[in-house]
Amino acid sequence: MNLKGRIAPLRWSVWRMAAGIRNITTTGQIGDGREAAAVDFVLRNARVGDIDDVLATIDRFAYEKSMLINVGDEKGPLLDAAVRRANPALALELGTYCGYGALRIARAAPNAKVYSVELAEANAANARQIWAHAGVADRVTCVVGTIGDGGHTLNALASKHGFATGTLDFVFLDHDKKVYLDDLQSIVDRGWLHRGSIVVADNVMVPGAPKYRKYMREQQGARWNTTEHKAHLEYQTLVPDLVLESEYLG
């Protein structure tokens, strides 16, 4: 079943989400139990080992049950295409949520090792269940922490997971929008990117990452080459959004 474009109105689950959005940056969840419900829905309805069906089932939950804040089925193909262009051996996501973004990365880059950094242990546990159900748990890893925790998480990525100079091919930013630029700069400062590495940033218009967008515009043709993709906020057609795809020029 093709779910794209089905939803225009702002449903009750969207208004509930808006009321709970303040929880996201502290707890990683909306606060009404929708994330755990999504996992249960996937485990009951998606075919085991079928990554396509798991992604479609998450999308179905977001349309038919409660809206989720993963990248979704309209912006998802933009992410997929960027991943394929990067052809990563090593990919990093910031903001795991229910595991949807990392799952799309793993599908688009079947030979990649994918690491996803998530501040909430509850989200990490949910995502791991979904990845196991989809059959990708052997190549997708959740690291609980934040890039801005004084170097603890960055050090763990280096010491435990092999992040080193020039090894990081792809980055997906989908966490706290206020720290997109700071966290990307921390990664750049480690020297992990190489010329041609690709960084994708979701929700640059809504909720918005103006500092990040301004920086990418200022650095156009110097350190970065950025394309702005127009889209809509996940799982509806009323609110415009932007996805930024930036190639690192070194």
C-alpha positions in Angstrom: 0.0 0.0 0.0 1.4 3.4 -1.0 1.0 5.8 1.9 2.6 8.8 0.3 0.5 11.9 0.2 -2.4 10.4 2.1 -2.4 12.8 5.0 -3.0 16.5 4.8 -4.9 17.5 8.0 -3.2 17.8 11.3 -4.5 14.8 13.3 -5.0 14.6 17.0 -1.7 12.7 17.4 0.1 15.7 15.8 -1.4 18.1 18.3 -0.5 15.7 21.2 3.0 15.6 19.7 3.2 19.4 19.6 2.2 19.5 23.3 4.9 17.1 24.2 7.7 18.3 21.9 9.5 19.9 24.9 10.2 16.4 26.1 12.3 15.5 23.1 15.5 17.2 23.9 15.5 15.8 27.5 13.8 12.4 27.2 14.0 11.7 23.5 10.3 10.8 23.4 7.0 12.6 23.0 5.8 11.3 26.4 2.5 9.6 25.4 3.9 6.1 24.7 3.7 6.3 21.0 7.3 5.1 20.5 6.7 1.9 22.4 3.4 1.4 20.6 5.2 1.7 17.3 7.7 -1.0 18.2 4.9 -3.3 19.3 3.1 -2.5 16.0 6.2 -3.4 14.0 6.8 -6.7 15.9 3.2 -7.8 15.4 2.7 -6.7 11.8 6.0 -6.6 9.8 7.6 -9.6 8.3 10.8 -10.8 10.1 13.9 -10.1 8.2 12.2 -7.9 5.6 13.7 -4.4 5.9 11.3 -3.0 3.3 8.3 -4.3 5.2 9.6 -3.0 8.5 10.0 0.5 7.1 6.6 0.4 5.4 5.0 -0.8 8.7 6.6 2.1 10.6 5.2 4.5 8.0 1.8 2.9 8.3 1.8 3.3 12.1 2.8 7.0 11.6 -0.1 7.6 9.2 -2.8 5.4 10.9 -2.0 5.5 14.6 0.3 8.3 15.9 2.7 10.6 14.0 6.4 9.8 14.5 9.3 12.2 14.2 11.5 10.1 12.1 12.5 11.3 8.6 9.4 9.6 7.0 8.5 8.4 3.6 8.6 11.7 1.7 12.0 12.8 2.8 13.3 9.3 3.2 14.1 8.9 -0.5 16.3 12.0 -0.3 18.2 10.3 2.5 18.4 7.1 0.5 19.8 8.8 -2.6 22.5 10.7 -0.6 23.5 7.5 1.1 23.9 5.8 -2.2 26.0 8.7 -3.5 28.3 8.4 -0.5 28.5 4.6 -0.8 29.7 4.5 2.8 31.7 1.8 4.5 31.1 3.8 7.8 28.0 5.9 8.5 27.0 7.9 11.6 23.5 9.0 12.6 22.8 11.5 15.4 19.3 10.9 16.8 18.1 7.3 16.7 14.6 7.7 17.9 12.8 4.5 16.8 15.6 3.4 14.5 13.9 4.3 11.2 16.7 6.6 9.8 19.4 4.1 10.5 17.3 1.4 8.9 17.0 3.4 5.7 20.8 4.0 5.8 21.4 0.3 6.3 19.1 -0.6 3.4 20.7 1.9 1.0 24.3 0.9 2.0 24.1 -2.9 2.6 27.9 -3.2 3.1 28.1 -0.3 5.6 28.6 -0.3 9.3 26.0 2.1 10.7 26.3 3.8 14.1 23.5 5.8 15.7 24.1 8.1 18.7 21.0 8.5 20.9 20.6 10.3 24.2 17.8 8.1 25.6 18.3 4.5 26.6 14.6 3.8 26.0 14.9 4.8 22.4 18.1 2.7 22.0 16.2 -0.3 23.3 13.3 0.3 21.0 15.5 0.8 18.0 17.5 -2.4 18.7 14.3 -4.4 18.7 13.3 -3.0 15.3 16.7 -3.5 13.8 16.7 -7.2 15.1 13.3 -7.7 13.6 14.5 -6.3 10.3 17.6 -8.5 10.3 20.2 -5.7 10.4 21.3 -5.9 14.1 24.7 -7.3 13.1 25.6 -4.0 11.2 23.6 -1.3 13.0 24.8 -0.2 16.5 23.2 2.3 18.9 25.6 4.2 21.1 23.9 5.9 24.0 25.2 9.4 24.6 25.5 12.8 22.9 28.3 14.4 20.9 28.2 17.4 23.3 29.0 15.4 26.4 32.6 16.6 26.8 34.1 14.0 24.5 32.9 10.8 26.1 30.8 9.7 23.2 33.3 10.8 20.6 36.0 8.9 22.5 33.9 5.8 22.6 33.3 5.9 18.9 37.0 6.2 18.4 38.2 3.6 20.9 35.4 1.0 20.6 34.1 1.4 17.1 37.0 2.3 14.9 36.3 6.0 14.0 39.5 7.5 12.9 41.0 10.1 10.5 39.3 10.0 7.2 37.1 7.0 7.9 33.6 8.5 8.1 31.8 8.6 4.8 28.3 9.7 5.7 26.6 11.6 8.5 22.8 12.0 9.1 21.8 14.8 11.5 18.3 14.2 13.0 18.6 15.0 16.7 18.5 18.3 18.6 18.3 21.0 15.9 20.1 23.6 18.1 23.3 21.6 18.1 23.5 20.5 14.5 26.4 22.9 13.8 28.2 22.4 17.0 28.1 18.6 16.8 29.1 18.6 13.1 32.0 20.9 14.0 33.1 18.5 16.7 33.1 15.6 14.2 35.1 17.8 11.7 37.6 18.7 14.4 38.3 15.0 15.0 39.3 14.7 11.3 37.0 11.8 10.7 35.5 13.2 7.5 37.3 13.1 4.1 36.9 15.0 0.9 33.6 13.7 -0.5 32.0 12.7 2.8 28.3 13.6 2.7 26.2 15.1 5.6 22.4 15.1 5.5 20.4 17.3 7.9 16.7 16.9 8.4 14.2 19.4 9.7 16.3 22.4 8.8 13.1 24.5 8.4 10.8 22.9 11.0 11.6 22.8 13.9 14.5 24.6 12.2 18.3 24.8 12.4 18.9 28.4 11.2 22.5 28.6 12.5 23.4 25.4 10.6 21.7 26.6 7.4 23.5 30.0 7.6 26.8 28.3 8.1 26.4 26.0 5.1 25.4 29.0 3.0 28.5 30.9 4.1 30.7 27.9 3.4 29.2 27.1 0.0 32.1 26.3 -2.4 34.7 26.7 0.3 34.4 23.9 2.8 31.1 22.5 1.8 28.9 22.1 -1.3 25.3 22.1 -0.2 22.0 21.3 -1.9 18.7 22.4 -0.2 15.9 19.9 -0.9 12.4 21.3 -0.4 10.0 18.8 1.2 7.4 18.7 4.0 7.4 17.9 7.7 7.1 14.1 8.1 3.8 12.4 7.5 1.7 15.3 6.4 1.5 17.8 3.5 0.8 21.1 5.1 4.0 22.2 6.7 7.1 22.8 4.4 10.5 21.6 5.5 14.1 21.5 4.2 16.6 18.7 4.0 20.2 19.9 3.5 22.7 17.6 1.7 26.3 18.8 2.1 29.4 17.4 0.5 32.6 18.0 2.5 35.3 19.7 0.4 38.0 19.5 3.0 
